[in-house]
Amino acid sequence: MGAEGEQIGIVSIGEAMRLAQEADLDLVEVAPTARPPVCKLMDYGKFKYESDQKRREARKNQVQTVIKEMKLRPKIDPHDYETKKGHVVRFLKAGDKVKITIMFRGREQSRPELGIRLLQRLSTDVADLGYVEAQPKQDGRNMTMVMAPHKGPAKPQRVPESATQG
């Protein structure tokens, strides 16, 4: 291909090098496995710069997923439950995933239904903000469940604590 993208046709390597020097461009092989190999006349430095800019722009638009963790006990006090639920609500509103862990001690391990009931209660209490991404599962002394925020129009921006006090 020529400098303006036009097709030149099949030419020898020497002829292609001469065309590149005359146009003050680089001869770049774009399809080495093709028969015959396909080359293009282009400014390779400019090409590398533009592709690097595209890569940076794509990385800037990526959303980093954050997983926050909340730990509970099966025999939790109602007020403590409300406080922990408030934290889960805050995390989901901020657009973060929440891993809820219930820690069992001693004989509590023989009653996993208490943990499942607590996790189901929490998931129904915050159902308007998020959904259960990973169902509750027992892992040794702990039972875990992951909740993710609903896909909304846009993730709200976090405001620094110092900006809200005034």
N, C-alpha and C positions, 0 to 999 in steps of 0.2 A: 504494500500500500504506500502511496505517496504521502507528501507532507499534508495535503488537504484531505486525505482519506480516500483518494481515488485509487483504483486498481491499476497497477503498472503491468502486471503479467509475470510470466516466468523469465527471470534474468539471471545471469551468472553472479556469483558472489562478488567478483571484482567490479562488475557493472553496478551492483547494488551499493557497494562501498563508495564508488565514485559519485553516485547520485546523492548519497548521504552527505558526503563532504561538500558538494556543490550547494546543497540546501542548508549547510551548517547544522545538521541534525545527526542523531545517532541511529544506527541500524540495529533494531531490537527484534530478536527472534520471539514471536508470539505463539507459534504452534510448531515445536520442534519435531513432533511425531508425525506430522502430516507429510504426504509425499506429493510434491516437493515441500520442504519446510517453508512455513510462512513467516515473512519478516515484515517489519513496519518501520517507516521513517518517523521518528519522534524525538522530542527533547526529553531524554530519559530523566534528567534531574527534575524537570518540571513535573513529569509523570509521577516520580517517587514522592515529591512534595505533596501533590494533590491527593494521592492515595493515602498518605500519612494523615493528611487533614481529615479525610473521610473517616478513617479509622478512629481518630481522636473524637470526632463529632459523635460517632456511634457509641463510643465508650462513655461519653458525657451524658448521653440520654438513657443509659442503663439505670435501672432502679436496684439499689442494694437491698436485699431482704434481710431484715433484722428479726431474730427470734428472741423474745423476752421470756423469762421463766418465772412462774409463780408456784410456790410450794405450799401445799395444804396438808392437814392431818385429818384422818377420818372423823375424829371427835372434836370438830372445830366449834368454837363458841359462835353464836349468831352474829355478834358485833364484829368479831374477827373475820367471819365469812363476808360480811358486807364490805369491810375495808379491803380485803383481797379482791373481791368482785369489782370494787371501784378501780383498783389498779389494772385489772384485766380490761375494763371498759376504756380506761385512759390509753392503754397500749393499742387496743384495736382502733380507737379513734385516730391515733397517730399513724395508723397504717402498718403496724408491726404485727407479726405472727406471735402467738403466745403459746408456750408449752406449759401445760398445767401438770404438776407432779403431785401425787398424793403419796406421802411416806407412811408406811405401816411399821409399827413396832410390836414386837412380842406376839401376843395372841391375836392382834388385829389382822395379821397376815392370813388367818384362817377365815376371815370375813371380807373377801374382796367385793361382795355386793354393796357394802357400805361405801366403798370408794367409787364404784360405778354409779350409785345413786347420787353421790355428791357431785360427780362430774356431769351427770345428766342435768341436775338442778342448775349448775353453773351455766351449762351450754344453753338451756332454755331461758335463763335470766338475761343473757347477752346475745340472744338469737338475732335481734334487730341490727347488731353491729358486726357480727361475724358468724362463721359457720365452722362446724367440726371438720377439720381437714384429715386428721388421723384419729380413728376411733380409739377409745380407752383400751390399753393393753397392759397386762401385768408383766413386770420385769423384775423378778426377785422381790425385794422389799418395797419397790416403788411401782406405781401405776401412772402411766402418762397418757396425755391426750393433747393434740395440737389443734389450736383454733386459728383461723386466718380471717382477716377483715374481708367484707364483701367488696367486690370489684366496683368501685365508685367512679365518678367522672374524673376526679383528680385527687391525688394525695395531698392533704393539707400540709402547709409549711409549718415547721416547728418554730415557735417564738421563744427566744432566750428568756429565762426567768427574770433577768434584770430589766428587760423591756416592759414586762407586764406590771412591775411595781412602780407606782408613781405617785 
